[in-house]
């Protein structure tokens, strides 16, 4: 069976808006980004998860980018879908992270994860992304932000440590206050619809390059001495 025909029909009941429209996109060569969300309130994936993962794997084999999304927001309060006892089950961040790690190990039997990659490969992957979100509670410098900006990717980061120095204007990204989920949500929604200038973002990142940093240190020493 034709791979595109298989992804459109095998295990599929409906395609929205239409199968014809999706088939047209797939056959055009355009690469899509797809995700499946998981609530890490347990430590094992079940059959229902597998159906979606196998479909993601089919898209992955066609060269599309798939995202294994684990959300710990609902995970902290359990599943509210009509199960009163589950709603009262609260889990710690450590429990959720352990469950998430278990999910990734199990899903790796179906979906290919990038894992540790070289700097060369990273520079090839990053330009395909639209946005970097770094909601860290603690950072020293934040080299991952510089790497993303060097590829022209705008950044949303927590307003901590060195982040304000790096994300210093709204042409390269947005900062939000630690723990403020509403601010983070609004920043992501705004960033998705904003027409960013990738060259401006790249040029800003280059001000933190080794060469420029060395020049700044040299100038500082000259002033002090």
ZAROFI-858161 format. One record per residue (C-alpha): x, y, z; residue in three letters. Coordinates in pm, whole numbers, plus 50000, padded with zeros to 5 digits. Layout:
! residues N
XYZALA ...
! end
This chain:
! residues 225
500005000050000UNK 501175035449922UNK 502625050550248UNK 500455081650222UNK 497385060450151UNK 498245039550456UNK 498615069250691UNK 495265082750569UNK 493285050250595UNK 494835024850832UNK 493185027651172UNK 491475060251067UNK 487755066951095UNK 487615104051000UNK 490005130850874UNK 489265167650939UNK 488575189450753UNK 488705163050476UNK 490895134050372UNK 491335149950028UNK 492765182050175UNK 495235163750398UNK 496285140950112UNK 496955171449896UNK 499255185950163UNK 501075153050217UNK 501675147449847UNK 502895183349803UNK 506005174750004UNK 505235199250284UNK 506475186950622UNK 504015187950910UNK 504405189651287UNK 502105166951488UNK 501805159551857UNK 500075136252098UNK 499495147652455UNK 499945125852764UNK 498825129953123UNK 501565113653338UNK 499325102353625UNK 500405066253574UNK 503675048953501UNK 502525028153204UNK 501155036352861UNK 498035016952761UNK 496495004252438UNK 494725037152371UNK 498065055052373UNK 499555029752135UNK 496995036951863UNK 498005073451846UNK 501715065751876UNK 501625041251587UNK 499955067951374UNK 502645093151474UNK 505265067551374UNK 503675064751028UNK 503945102550986UNK 507505101451118UNK 508485075950853UNK 507205100350591UNK 509635126550724UNK 507235146750936UNK 508115160351282UNK 506215144651573UNK 506105157451929UNK 505605135452236UNK 503985160952468UNK 503765153352841UNK 501735178253044UNK 502095179753420UNK 499355205753479UNK 496415181753475UNK 498755154953606UNK 499035172653940UNK 495285169953995UNK 494565136653825UNK 491915128653566UNK 488715149153627UNK 486605130053371UNK 483825118153599UNK 486095100153847UNK 485605116754184UNK 488345097354360UNK 490865104854084UNK 490125142154114UNK 491275140954473UNK 494565124154385UNK 497365149654378UNK 500845140054264UNK 504215156354329UNK 506505169754059UNK 508965141754133UNK 506265115254081UNK 505145131353755UNK 508695134153623UNK 509385097853702UNK 506175087653524UNK 507125109653228UNK 510535092853208UNK 508815058853209UNK 506465070352932UNK 509395080852712UNK 511145047252760UNK 507995028552659UNK 507145051352366UNK 510705047952233UNK 509735012852119UNK 507435029251862UNK 508545065251803UNK 512135075751731UNK 513495101651975UNK 516455123451884UNK 518235118552218UNK 521725133452249UNK 522755149651922UNK 525875166951795UNK 526205204651762UNK 526255200451385UNK 522975181251390UNK 521465206251634UNK 522165234851395UNK 520295215351126UNK 517275208151347UNK 516735241551520UNK 515785262151211UNK 512715239851166UNK 511265252251496UNK 509105283151538UNK 509705291251903UNK 511825281952205UNK 510105282352544UNK 512365280152851UNK 510235282153170UNK 513155274453402UNK 513065280953775UNK 516855284953772UNK 519415292053501UNK 523045303053508UNK 523515318153162UNK 521125299852931UNK 523265288452638UNK 520275270852481UNK 518695305252428UNK 521745317752240UNK 521775286152026UNK 518115290951934UNK 518525327951858UNK 521565320651642UNK 519165300551423UNK 516695329451412UNK 514265314451663UNK 512445338151903UNK 512545329452274UNK 510125329852565UNK 511945326652897UNK 511505331653269UNK 512545365853396UNK 515415352653610UNK 519225352453626UNK 520825363353298UNK 517635359853092UNK 516825397453089UNK 520315404452954UNK 519865379652669UNK 516165385152588UNK 516655422552610UNK 514015434852365UNK 510735423752211UNK 512315418751869UNK 514055387151991UNK 511595373152244UNK 509545377752559UNK 510105373252932UNK 507475362753186UNK 507515362153565UNK 508385329453736UNK 505295308953816UNK 502885331253623UNK 501165306253392UNK 498805332553252UNK 501725354253139UNK 503435324052983UNK 500265314052796UNK 499725349152663UNK 503375351852557UNK 503165319252360UNK 499905329152190UNK 501345362952093UNK 504635348151972UNK 502915322651748UNK 501065349651555UNK 503885375551547UNK 505935379951225UNK 509505376851360UNK 512585389151176UNK 514955359351191UNK 517955379851079UNK 517485404751363UNK 517285376051612UNK 520395359751466UNK 522375392451476UNK 521405397351840UNK 522655362551928UNK 525995370051761UNK 526645397452018UNK 527125368752266UNK 529545349452046UNK 532995339452170UNK 534615366351956UNK 532385394252082UNK 532625382052441UNK 536435381952416UNK 536375417652283UNK 534165429152570UNK 536415412552829UNK 539505428152667UNK 537895462652676UNK 536945457753040UNK 540525448253135UNK 541895478152946UNK 539595501453139UNK 540535486153473UNK 544265485853403UNK 
! end
